């Protein structure tokens, strides 16, 4: 996520980020990719919510605050 403050997040990139986040969760829970589980079931098993895009947006807002103060 280094430099994420300067990223432009389109809908396509957001979808890829969310897919990557789900892939990471599946790997951490040792769920084979051939298993037919929905994203919601994986999130419930991990007791998590989607957070990667929210974290990036928060960092971007913080960075914008720093830029505006200059």
C-alpha positions, 0 to 999 in steps of 0.5 A: 500500500506504499504510495496509495495516497496518490492512486486513482481508484476506478471501479475496475481497480476497486473490484481488483482490490476487493478480489485480491483481499478475498483471495488473501482471506481465502489463503489465510483460512486455507480454503481451496480455490476450487471450493464453492464458497461465496465471498460472504461465507468467507468473510463470516468465517474470518469474522471480517468485513471488506476493509482494504478500499476503506483503508486506502480512502482513509489514507487518501483523505489524510494525505489530502489534509496534509496537502491542503495545510501547506 
